[in-house]
Amino acid sequence: MTYVKIQDKQMEAAISGKLRDSEWGNRESKAITCAMTYQEALELFTEDTAWSILYQADSDTDENGEVVTPEPVVYDNSDYCVPGPITDNRDGTVTVKMGKATAAELLAVLMGG
């Protein structure tokens, strides 16, 4: 299963990415779809939000018949800290875009503007 983790919240999610999001200034972006309201997404996915993707493999039984649950694999996505559009899918889920800052945005920060 795939989860997104933000602060102390962990939610099941479907996540896809684009190296060049033509709909958003050709920035690198991730689209996160999970069960929540538009308002919850607006409050959770903000500027400079640190978040991670967790992949949890299914439990298995070892040679001794004991159930083994592997540790989740965690991918830090804090570089995707620019909040983008939020889409209400009208099925109890929303899709939130989070993107990386563009070279021009990074340069503006370095130049103090």
MODELLER restraints for C-alpha pairs under 7 A, 6 or more apart:
rsr = mdl.restraints
at = mdl.atoms
rsr.add(forms.Gaussian(group=physical.xy_distance, feature=features.Distance(at['CA:1:A'], at['CA:55:A']), mean=5.80, stdev=0.5))
rsr.add(forms.Gaussian(group=physical.xy_distance, feature=features.Distance(at['CA:1:A'], at['CA:56:A']), mean=5.17, stdev=0.5))
rsr.add(forms.Gaussian(group=physical.xy_distance, feature=features.Distance(at['CA:1:A'], at['CA:57:A']), mean=6.48, stdev=0.5))
rsr.add(forms.Gaussian(group=physical.xy_distance, feature=features.Distance(at['CA:2:A'], at['CA:12:A']), mean=5.88, stdev=0.5))
rsr.add(forms.Gaussian(group=physical.xy_distance, feature=features.Distance(at['CA:2:A'], at['CA:13:A']), mean=5.82, stdev=0.5))
rsr.add(forms.Gaussian(group=physical.xy_distance, feature=features.Distance(at['CA:2:A'], at['CA:14:A']), mean=6.74, stdev=0.5))
rsr.add(forms.Gaussian(group=physical.xy_distance, feature=features.Distance(at['CA:2:A'], at['CA:54:A']), mean=5.77, stdev=0.5))
rsr.add(forms.Gaussian(group=physical.xy_distance, feature=features.Distance(at['CA:2:A'], at['CA:55:A']), mean=4.71, stdev=0.5))
rsr.add(forms.Gaussian(group=physical.xy_distance, feature=features.Distance(at['CA:2:A'], at['CA:56:A']), mean=6.35, stdev=0.5))
rsr.add(forms.Gaussian(group=physical.xy_distance, feature=features.Distance(at['CA:3:A'], at['CA:10:A']), mean=6.38, stdev=0.5))
rsr.add(forms.Gaussian(group=physical.xy_distance, feature=features.Distance(at['CA:3:A'], at['CA:11:A']), mean=5.26, stdev=0.5))
rsr.add(forms.Gaussian(group=physical.xy_distance, feature=features.Distance(at['CA:3:A'], at['CA:12:A']), mean=4.24, stdev=0.5))
rsr.add(forms.Gaussian(group=physical.xy_distance, feature=features.Distance(at['CA:3:A'], at['CA:13:A']), mean=5.03, stdev=0.5))
rsr.add(forms.Gaussian(group=physical.xy_distance, feature=features.Distance(at['CA:3:A'], at['CA:53:A']), mean=5.81, stdev=0.5))
rsr.add(forms.Gaussian(group=physical.xy_distance, feature=features.Distance(at['CA:3:A'], at['CA:54:A']), mean=5.00, stdev=0.5))
rsr.add(forms.Gaussian(group=physical.xy_distance, feature=features.Distance(at['CA:3:A'], at['CA:55:A']), mean=6.42, stdev=0.5))
rsr.add(forms.Gaussian(group=physical.xy_distance, feature=features.Distance(at['CA:4:A'], at['CA:10:A']), mean=5.70, stdev=0.5))
rsr.add(forms.Gaussian(group=physical.xy_distance, feature=features.Distance(at['CA:4:A'], at['CA:11:A']), mean=5.45, stdev=0.5))
rsr.add(forms.Gaussian(group=physical.xy_distance, feature=features.Distance(at['CA:4:A'], at['CA:12:A']), mean=6.40, stdev=0.5))
rsr.add(forms.Gaussian(group=physical.xy_distance, feature=features.Distance(at['CA:4:A'], at['CA:13:A']), mean=6.01, stdev=0.5))
rsr.add(forms.Gaussian(group=physical.xy_distance, feature=features.Distance(at['CA:4:A'], at['CA:52:A']), mean=5.77, stdev=0.5))
rsr.add(forms.Gaussian(group=physical.xy_distance, feature=features.Distance(at['CA:4:A'], at['CA:53:A']), mean=4.74, stdev=0.5))
rsr.add(forms.Gaussian(group=physical.xy_distance, feature=features.Distance(at['CA:4:A'], at['CA:54:A']), mean=6.11, stdev=0.5))
rsr.add(forms.Gaussian(group=physical.xy_distance, feature=features.Distance(at['CA:5:A'], at['CA:11:A']), mean=6.53, stdev=0.5))
rsr.add(forms.Gaussian(group=physical.xy_distance, feature=features.Distance(at['CA:5:A'], at['CA:51:A']), mean=5.58, stdev=0.5))
rsr.add(forms.Gaussian(group=physical.xy_distance, feature=features.Distance(at['CA:5:A'], at['CA:52:A']), mean=5.16, stdev=0.5))
rsr.add(forms.Gaussian(group=physical.xy_distance, feature=features.Distance(at['CA:5:A'], at['CA:53:A']), mean=6.35, stdev=0.5))
rsr.add(forms.Gaussian(group=physical.xy_distance, feature=features.Distance(at['CA:6:A'], at['CA:50:A']), mean=6.54, stdev=0.5))
rsr.add(forms.Gaussian(group=physical.xy_distance, feature=features.Distance(at['CA:6:A'], at['CA:51:A']), mean=4.71, stdev=0.5))
rsr.add(forms.Gaussian(group=physical.xy_distance, feature=features.Distance(at['CA:6:A'], at['CA:52:A']), mean=6.76, stdev=0.5))
rsr.add(forms.Gaussian(group=physical.xy_distance, feature=features.Distance(at['CA:11:A'], at['CA:34:A']), mean=6.98, stdev=0.5))
rsr.add(forms.Gaussian(group=physical.xy_distance, feature=features.Distance(at['CA:12:A'], at['CA:34:A']), mean=6.34, stdev=0.5))
rsr.add(forms.Gaussian(group=physical.xy_distance, feature=features.Distance(at['CA:13:A'], at['CA:32:A']), mean=6.45, stdev=0.5))
rsr.add(forms.Gaussian(group=physical.xy_distance, feature=features.Distance(at['CA:13:A'], at['CA:33:A']), mean=5.46, stdev=0.5))
rsr.add(forms.Gaussian(group=physical.xy_distance, feature=features.Distance(at['CA:13:A'], at['CA:34:A']), mean=4.66, stdev=0.5))
rsr.add(forms.Gaussian(group=physical.xy_distance, feature=features.Distance(at['CA:14:A'], at['CA:32:A']), mean=5.90, stdev=0.5))
rsr.add(forms.Gaussian(group=physical.xy_distance, feature=features.Distance(at['CA:14:A'], at['CA:33:A']), mean=5.14, stdev=0.5))
rsr.add(forms.Gaussian(group=physical.xy_distance, feature=features.Distance(at['CA:14:A'], at['CA:34:A']), mean=6.65, stdev=0.5))
rsr.add(forms.Gaussian(group=physical.xy_distance, feature=features.Distance(at['CA:15:A'], at['CA:30:A']), mean=6.73, stdev=0.5))
rsr.add(forms.Gaussian(group=physical.xy_distance, feature=features.Distance(at['CA:15:A'], at['CA:31:A']), mean=5.58, stdev=0.5))
rsr.add(forms.Gaussian(group=physical.xy_distance, feature=features.Distance(at['CA:15:A'], at['CA:32:A']), mean=4.64, stdev=0.5))
rsr.add(forms.Gaussian(group=physical.xy_distance, feature=features.Distance(at['CA:15:A'], at['CA:33:A']), mean=6.35, stdev=0.5))
rsr.add(forms.Gaussian(group=physical.xy_distance, feature=features.Distance(at['CA:16:A'], at['CA:30:A']), mean=5.60, stdev=0.5))
rsr.add(forms.Gaussian(group=physical.xy_distance, feature=features.Distance(at['CA:16:A'], at['CA:31:A']), mean=5.31, stdev=0.5))
rsr.add(forms.Gaussian(group=physical.xy_distance, feature=features.Distance(at['CA:16:A'], at['CA:32:A']), mean=6.84, stdev=0.5))
rsr.add(forms.Gaussian(group=physical.xy_distance, feature=features.Distance(at['CA:17:A'], at['CA:29:A']), mean=5.61, stdev=0.5))
rsr.add(forms.Gaussian(group=physical.xy_distance, feature=features.Distance(at['CA:17:A'], at['CA:30:A']), mean=4.19, stdev=0.5))
rsr.add(forms.Gaussian(group=physical.xy_distance, feature=features.Distance(at['CA:17:A'], at['CA:31:A']), mean=6.13, stdev=0.5))
rsr.add(forms.Gaussian(group=physical.xy_distance, feature=features.Distance(at['CA:18:A'], at['CA:28:A']), mean=5.67, stdev=0.5))
rsr.add(forms.Gaussian(group=physical.xy_distance, feature=features.Distance(at['CA:18:A'], at['CA:29:A']), mean=5.32, stdev=0.5))
rsr.add(forms.Gaussian(group=physical.xy_distance, feature=features.Distance(at['CA:18:A'], at['CA:30:A']), mean=6.39, stdev=0.5))
rsr.add(forms.Gaussian(group=physical.xy_distance, feature=features.Distance(at['CA:19:A'], at['CA:28:A']), mean=4.54, stdev=0.5))
rsr.add(forms.Gaussian(group=physical.xy_distance, feature=features.Distance(at['CA:19:A'], at['CA:29:A']), mean=6.66, stdev=0.5))
rsr.add(forms.Gaussian(group=physical.xy_distance, feature=features.Distance(at['CA:20:A'], at['CA:26:A']), mean=4.47, stdev=0.5))
rsr.add(forms.Gaussian(group=physical.xy_distance, feature=features.Distance(at['CA:20:A'], at['CA:27:A']), mean=5.31, stdev=0.5))
rsr.add(forms.Gaussian(group=physical.xy_distance, feature=features.Distance(at['CA:20:A'], at['CA:28:A']), mean=5.10, stdev=0.5))
rsr.add(forms.Gaussian(group=physical.xy_distance, feature=features.Distance(at['CA:21:A'], at['CA:27:A']), mean=5.45, stdev=0.5))
rsr.add(forms.Gaussian(group=physical.xy_distance, feature=features.Distance(at['CA:21:A'], at['CA:28:A']), mean=5.96, stdev=0.5))
rsr.add(forms.Gaussian(group=physical.xy_distance, feature=features.Distance(at['CA:21:A'], at['CA:29:A']), mean=6.35, stdev=0.5))
rsr.add(forms.Gaussian(group=physical.xy_distance, feature=features.Distance(at['CA:27:A'], at['CA:99:A']), mean=6.50, stdev=0.5))
rsr.add(forms.Gaussian(group=physical.xy_distance, feature=features.Distance(at['CA:27:A'], at['CA:100:A']), mean=6.25, stdev=0.5))
rsr.add(forms.Gaussian(group=physical.xy_distance, feature=features.Distance(at['CA:27:A'], at['CA:101:A']), mean=6.96, stdev=0.5))
rsr.add(forms.Gaussian(group=physical.xy_distance, feature=features.Distance(at['CA:27:A'], at['CA:102:A']), mean=5.83, stdev=0.5))
rsr.add(forms.Gaussian(group=physical.xy_distance, feature=features.Distance(at['CA:28:A'], at['CA:99:A']), mean=5.70, stdev=0.5))
rsr.add(forms.Gaussian(group=physical.xy_distance, feature=features.Distance(at['CA:28:A'], at['CA:100:A']), mean=5.56, stdev=0.5))
rsr.add(forms.Gaussian(group=physical.xy_distance, feature=features.Distance(at['CA:29:A'], at['CA:80:A']), mean=6.85, stdev=0.5))
rsr.add(forms.Gaussian(group=physical.xy_distance, feature=features.Distance(at['CA:29:A'], at['CA:97:A']), mean=6.62, stdev=0.5))
rsr.add(forms.Gaussian(group=physical.xy_distance, feature=features.Distance(at['CA:29:A'], at['CA:98:A']), mean=5.69, stdev=0.5))
rsr.add(forms.Gaussian(group=physical.xy_distance, feature=features.Distance(at['CA:29:A'], at['CA:99:A']), mean=4.07, stdev=0.5))
rsr.add(forms.Gaussian(group=physical.xy_distance, feature=features.Distance(at['CA:29:A'], at['CA:100:A']), mean=6.27, stdev=0.5))
rsr.add(forms.Gaussian(group=physical.xy_distance, feature=features.Distance(at['CA:30:A'], at['CA:97:A']), mean=5.64, stdev=0.5))
rsr.add(forms.Gaussian(group=physical.xy_distance, feature=features.Distance(at['CA:30:A'], at['CA:98:A']), mean=5.43, stdev=0.5))
rsr.add(forms.Gaussian(group=physical.xy_distance, feature=features.Distance(at['CA:30:A'], at['CA:99:A']), mean=6.23, stdev=0.5))
rsr.add(forms.Gaussian(group=physical.xy_distance, feature=features.Distance(at['CA:31:A'], at['CA:95:A']), mean=6.29, stdev=0.5))
rsr.add(forms.Gaussian(group=physical.xy_distance, feature=features.Distance(at['CA:31:A'], at['CA:96:A']), mean=5.56, stdev=0.5))
rsr.add(forms.Gaussian(group=physical.xy_distance, feature=features.Distance(at['CA:31:A'], at['CA:97:A']), mean=4.48, stdev=0.5))
rsr.add(forms.Gaussian(group=physical.xy_distance, feature=features.Distance(at['CA:31:A'], at['CA:98:A']), mean=6.56, stdev=0.5))
rsr.add(forms.Gaussian(group=physical.xy_distance, feature=features.Distance(at['CA:32:A'], at['CA:95:A']), mean=5.33, stdev=0.5))
rsr.add(forms.Gaussian(group=physical.xy_distance, feature=features.Distance(at['CA:32:A'], at['CA:96:A']), mean=5.18, stdev=0.5))
rsr.add(forms.Gaussian(group=physical.xy_distance, feature=features.Distance(at['CA:32:A'], at['CA:97:A']), mean=6.35, stdev=0.5))
rsr.add(forms.Gaussian(group=physical.xy_distance, feature=features.Distance(at['CA:33:A'], at['CA:93:A']), mean=6.53, stdev=0.5))
rsr.add(forms.Gaussian(group=physical.xy_distance, feature=features.Distance(at['CA:33:A'], at['CA:94:A']), mean=5.55, stdev=0.5))
rsr.add(forms.Gaussian(group=physical.xy_distance, feature=features.Distance(at['CA:33:A'], at['CA:95:A']), mean=4.20, stdev=0.5))
rsr.add(forms.Gaussian(group=physical.xy_distance, feature=features.Distance(at['CA:33:A'], at['CA:96:A']), mean=6.45, stdev=0.5))
rsr.add(forms.Gaussian(group=physical.xy_distance, feature=features.Distance(at['CA:34:A'], at['CA:93:A']), mean=5.24, stdev=0.5))
rsr.add(forms.Gaussian(group=physical.xy_distance, feature=features.Distance(at['CA:34:A'], at['CA:94:A']), mean=5.88, stdev=0.5))
rsr.add(forms.Gaussian(group=physical.xy_distance, feature=features.Distance(at['CA:34:A'], at['CA:95:A']), mean=6.75, stdev=0.5))
rsr.add(forms.Gaussian(group=physical.xy_distance, feature=features.Distance(at['CA:35:A'], at['CA:92:A']), mean=5.64, stdev=0.5))
rsr.add(forms.Gaussian(group=physical.xy_distance, feature=features.Distance(at['CA:35:A'], at['CA:93:A']), mean=4.12, stdev=0.5))
rsr.add(forms.Gaussian(group=physical.xy_distance, feature=features.Distance(at['CA:35:A'], at['CA:94:A']), mean=6.47, stdev=0.5))
rsr.add(forms.Gaussian(group=physical.xy_distance, feature=features.Distance(at['CA:36:A'], at['CA:92:A']), mean=6.30, stdev=0.5))
rsr.add(forms.Gaussian(group=physical.xy_distance, feature=features.Distance(at['CA:36:A'], at['CA:93:A']), mean=5.44, stdev=0.5))
rsr.add(forms.Gaussian(group=physical.xy_distance, feature=features.Distance(at['CA:36:A'], at['CA:94:A']), mean=6.33, stdev=0.5))
rsr.add(forms.Gaussian(group=physical.xy_distance, feature=features.Distance(at['CA:37:A'], at['CA:92:A']), mean=6.82, stdev=0.5))
rsr.add(forms.Gaussian(group=physical.xy_distance, feature=features.Distance(at['CA:37:A'], at['CA:93:A']), mean=6.79, stdev=0.5))
rsr.add(forms.Gaussian(group=physical.xy_distance, feature=features.Distance(at['CA:37:A'], at['CA:94:A']), mean=6.69, stdev=0.5))
rsr.add(forms.Gaussian(group=physical.xy_distance, feature=features.Distance(at['CA:38:A'], at['CA:88:A']), mean=6.12, stdev=0.5))
rsr.add(forms.Gaussian(group=physical.xy_distance, feature=features.Distance(at['CA:38:A'], at['CA:94:A']), mean=6.42, stdev=0.5))
rsr.add(forms.Gaussian(group=physical.xy_distance, feature=features.Distance(at['CA:45:A'], at['CA:83:A']), mean=6.33, stdev=0.5))
rsr.add(forms.Gaussian(group=physical.xy_distance, feature=features.Distance(at['CA:46:A'], at['CA:83:A']), mean=5.72, stdev=0.5))
rsr.add(forms.Gaussian(group=physical.xy_distance, feature=features.Distance(at['CA:47:A'], at['CA:81:A']), mean=5.82, stdev=0.5))
rsr.add(forms.Gaussian(group=physical.xy_distance, feature=features.Distance(at['CA:47:A'], at['CA:82:A']), mean=5.43, stdev=0.5))
rsr.add(forms.Gaussian(group=physical.xy_distance, feature=features.Distance(at['CA:47:A'], at['CA:83:A']), mean=5.69, stdev=0.5))
rsr.add(forms.Gaussian(group=physical.xy_distance, feature=features.Distance(at['CA:48:A'], at['CA:81:A']), mean=4.43, stdev=0.5))
rsr.add(forms.Gaussian(group=physical.xy_distance, feature=features.Distance(at['CA:48:A'], at['CA:82:A']), mean=6.43, stdev=0.5))
rsr.add(forms.Gaussian(group=physical.xy_distance, feature=features.Distance(at['CA:49:A'], at['CA:78:A']), mean=6.81, stdev=0.5))
rsr.add(forms.Gaussian(group=physical.xy_distance, feature=features.Distance(at['CA:49:A'], at['CA:81:A']), mean=5.56, stdev=0.5))
rsr.add(forms.Gaussian(group=physical.xy_distance, feature=features.Distance(at['CA:50:A'], at['CA:77:A']), mean=6.94, stdev=0.5))
rsr.add(forms.Gaussian(group=physical.xy_distance, feature=features.Distance(at['CA:50:A'], at['CA:78:A']), mean=4.52, stdev=0.5))
rsr.add(forms.Gaussian(group=physical.xy_distance, feature=features.Distance(at['CA:50:A'], at['CA:81:A']), mean=6.93, stdev=0.5))
rsr.add(forms.Gaussian(group=physical.xy_distance, feature=features.Distance(at['CA:51:A'], at['CA:76:A']), mean=6.40, stdev=0.5))
rsr.add(forms.Gaussian(group=physical.xy_distance, feature=features.Distance(at['CA:51:A'], at['CA:77:A']), mean=5.52, stdev=0.5))
rsr.add(forms.Gaussian(group=physical.xy_distance, feature=features.Distance(at['CA:51:A'], at['CA:78:A']), mean=5.52, stdev=0.5))
rsr.add(forms.Gaussian(group=physical.xy_distance, feature=features.Distance(at['CA:52:A'], at['CA:74:A']), mean=6.53, stdev=0.5))
rsr.add(forms.Gaussian(group=physical.xy_distance, feature=features.Distance(at['CA:52:A'], at['CA:75:A']), mean=5.44, stdev=0.5))
rsr.add(forms.Gaussian(group=physical.xy_distance, feature=features.Distance(at['CA:52:A'], at['CA:76:A']), mean=4.46, stdev=0.5))
rsr.add(forms.Gaussian(group=physical.xy_distance, feature=features.Distance(at['CA:52:A'], at['CA:77:A']), mean=5.09, stdev=0.5))
rsr.add(forms.Gaussian(group=physical.xy_distance, feature=features.Distance(at['CA:53:A'], at['CA:74:A']), mean=5.77, stdev=0.5))
rsr.add(forms.Gaussian(group=physical.xy_distance, feature=features.Distance(at['CA:53:A'], at['CA:75:A']), mean=5.09, stdev=0.5))
rsr.add(forms.Gaussian(group=physical.xy_distance, feature=features.Distance(at['CA:53:A'], at['CA:76:A']), mean=6.56, stdev=0.5))
rsr.add(forms.Gaussian(group=physical.xy_distance, feature=features.Distance(at['CA:54:A'], at['CA:72:A']), mean=6.02, stdev=0.5))
rsr.add(forms.Gaussian(group=physical.xy_distance, feature=features.Distance(at['CA:54:A'], at['CA:73:A']), mean=5.56, stdev=0.5))
rsr.add(forms.Gaussian(group=physical.xy_distance, feature=features.Distance(at['CA:54:A'], at['CA:74:A']), mean=4.58, stdev=0.5))
rsr.add(forms.Gaussian(group=physical.xy_distance, feature=features.Distance(at['CA:54:A'], at['CA:75:A']), mean=6.39, stdev=0.5))
rsr.add(forms.Gaussian(group=physical.xy_distance, feature=features.Distance(at['CA:55:A'], at['CA:72:A']), mean=5.42, stdev=0.5))
rsr.add(forms.Gaussian(group=physical.xy_distance, feature=features.Distance(at['CA:55:A'], at['CA:73:A']), mean=5.12, stdev=0.5))
rsr.add(forms.Gaussian(group=physical.xy_distance, feature=features.Distance(at['CA:55:A'], at['CA:74:A']), mean=6.58, stdev=0.5))
rsr.add(forms.Gaussian(group=physical.xy_distance, feature=features.Distance(at['CA:56:A'], at['CA:72:A']), mean=4.52, stdev=0.5))
rsr.add(forms.Gaussian(group=physical.xy_distance, feature=features.Distance(at['CA:56:A'], at['CA:73:A']), mean=6.56, stdev=0.5))
rsr.add(forms.Gaussian(group=physical.xy_distance, feature=features.Distance(at['CA:57:A'], at['CA:70:A']), mean=6.42, stdev=0.5))
rsr.add(forms.Gaussian(group=physical.xy_distance, feature=features.Distance(at['CA:57:A'], at['CA:72:A']), mean=6.87, stdev=0.5))
rsr.add(forms.Gaussian(group=physical.xy_distance, feature=features.Distance(at['CA:58:A'], at['CA:69:A']), mean=6.76, stdev=0.5))
rsr.add(forms.Gaussian(group=physical.xy_distance, feature=features.Distance(at['CA:59:A'], at['CA:67:A']), mean=6.51, stdev=0.5))
rsr.add(forms.Gaussian(group=physical.xy_distance, feature=features.Distance(at['CA:59:A'], at['CA:68:A']), mean=5.49, stdev=0.5))
rsr.add(forms.Gaussian(group=physical.xy_distance, feature=features.Distance(at['CA:59:A'], at['CA:69:A']), mean=4.33, stdev=0.5))
rsr.add(forms.Gaussian(group=physical.xy_distance, feature=features.Distance(at['CA:59:A'], at['CA:70:A']), mean=6.72, stdev=0.5))
rsr.add(forms.Gaussian(group=physical.xy_distance, feature=features.Distance(at['CA:60:A'], at['CA:67:A']), mean=5.62, stdev=0.5))
rsr.add(forms.Gaussian(group=physical.xy_distance, feature=features.Distance(at['CA:60:A'], at['CA:68:A']), mean=5.30, stdev=0.5))
rsr.add(forms.Gaussian(group=physical.xy_distance, feature=features.Distance(at['CA:60:A'], at['CA:69:A']), mean=6.52, stdev=0.5))
rsr.add(forms.Gaussian(group=physical.xy_distance, feature=features.Distance(at['CA:61:A'], at['CA:67:A']), mean=4.46, stdev=0.5))
rsr.add(forms.Gaussian(group=physical.xy_distance, feature=features.Distance(at['CA:61:A'], at['CA:68:A']), mean=5.79, stdev=0.5))
rsr.add(forms.Gaussian(group=physical.xy_distance, feature=features.Distance(at['CA:62:A'], at['CA:68:A']), mean=6.63, stdev=0.5))
rsr.add(forms.Gaussian(group=physical.xy_distance, feature=features.Distance(at['CA:79:A'], at['CA:100:A']), mean=5.74, stdev=0.5))
rsr.add(forms.Gaussian(group=physical.xy_distance, feature=features.Distance(at['CA:80:A'], at['CA:98:A']), mean=5.41, stdev=0.5))
rsr.add(forms.Gaussian(group=physical.xy_distance, feature=features.Distance(at['CA:80:A'], at['CA:99:A']), mean=4.49, stdev=0.5))
rsr.add(forms.Gaussian(group=physical.xy_distance, feature=features.Distance(at['CA:80:A'], at['CA:100:A']), mean=4.41, stdev=0.5))
rsr.add(forms.Gaussian(group=physical.xy_distance, feature=features.Distance(at['CA:81:A'], at['CA:98:A']), mean=6.14, stdev=0.5))
rsr.add(forms.Gaussian(group=physical.xy_distance, feature=features.Distance(at['CA:81:A'], at['CA:99:A']), mean=6.01, stdev=0.5))
rsr.add(forms.Gaussian(group=physical.xy_distance, feature=features.Distance(at['CA:81:A'], at['CA:100:A']), mean=6.05, stdev=0.5))
rsr.add(forms.Gaussian(group=physical.xy_distance, feature=features.Distance(at['CA:82:A'], at['CA:98:A']), mean=5.48, stdev=0.5))
rsr.add(forms.Gaussian(group=physical.xy_distance, feature=features.Distance(at['CA:82:A'], at['CA:99:A']), mean=4.95, stdev=0.5))
rsr.add(forms.Gaussian(group=physical.xy_distance, feature=features.Distance(at['CA:82:A'], at['CA:100:A']), mean=6.01, stdev=0.5))
rsr.add(forms.Gaussian(group=physical.xy_distance, feature=features.Distance(at['CA:82:A'], at['CA:101:A']), mean=6.38, stdev=0.5))
rsr.add(forms.Gaussian(group=physical.xy_distance, feature=features.Distance(at['CA:83:A'], at['CA:97:A']), mean=6.38, stdev=0.5))
rsr.add(forms.Gaussian(group=physical.xy_distance, feature=features.Distance(at['CA:83:A'], at['CA:98:A']), mean=4.81, stdev=0.5))
rsr.add(forms.Gaussian(group=physical.xy_distance, feature=features.Distance(at['CA:83:A'], at['CA:99:A']), mean=6.51, stdev=0.5))
rsr.add(forms.Gaussian(group=physical.xy_distance, feature=features.Distance(at['CA:84:A'], at['CA:96:A']), mean=6.82, stdev=0.5))
rsr.add(forms.Gaussian(group=physical.xy_distance, feature=features.Distance(at['CA:84:A'], at['CA:97:A']), mean=4.85, stdev=0.5))
rsr.add(forms.Gaussian(group=physical.xy_distance, feature=features.Distance(at['CA:84:A'], at['CA:98:A']), mean=5.52, stdev=0.5))
rsr.add(forms.Gaussian(group=physical.xy_distance, feature=features.Distance(at['CA:84:A'], at['CA:99:A']), mean=6.95, stdev=0.5))
rsr.add(forms.Gaussian(group=physical.xy_distance, feature=features.Distance(at['CA:85:A'], at['CA:96:A']), mean=6.05, stdev=0.5))
rsr.add(forms.Gaussian(group=physical.xy_distance, feature=features.Distance(at['CA:85:A'], at['CA:97:A']), mean=5.66, stdev=0.5))
rsr.add(forms.Gaussian(group=physical.xy_distance, feature=features.Distance(at['CA:86:A'], at['CA:94:A']), mean=6.71, stdev=0.5))
rsr.add(forms.Gaussian(group=physical.xy_distance, feature=features.Distance(at['CA:86:A'], at['CA:95:A']), mean=5.68, stdev=0.5))
rsr.add(forms.Gaussian(group=physical.xy_distance, feature=features.Distance(at['CA:86:A'], at['CA:96:A']), mean=4.51, stdev=0.5))
rsr.add(forms.Gaussian(group=physical.xy_distance, feature=features.Distance(at['CA:86:A'], at['CA:97:A']), mean=6.56, stdev=0.5))
rsr.add(forms.Gaussian(group=physical.xy_distance, feature=features.Distance(at['CA:87:A'], at['CA:94:A']), mean=5.42, stdev=0.5))
rsr.add(forms.Gaussian(group=physical.xy_distance, feature=features.Distance(at['CA:87:A'], at['CA:95:A']), mean=5.06, stdev=0.5))
rsr.add(forms.Gaussian(group=physical.xy_distance, feature=features.Distance(at['CA:87:A'], at['CA:96:A']), mean=6.46, stdev=0.5))
rsr.add(forms.Gaussian(group=physical.xy_distance, feature=features.Distance(at['CA:88:A'], at['CA:94:A']), mean=4.57, stdev=0.5))
rsr.add(forms.Gaussian(group=physical.xy_distance, feature=features.Distance(at['CA:88:A'], at['CA:95:A']), mean=6.68, stdev=0.5))
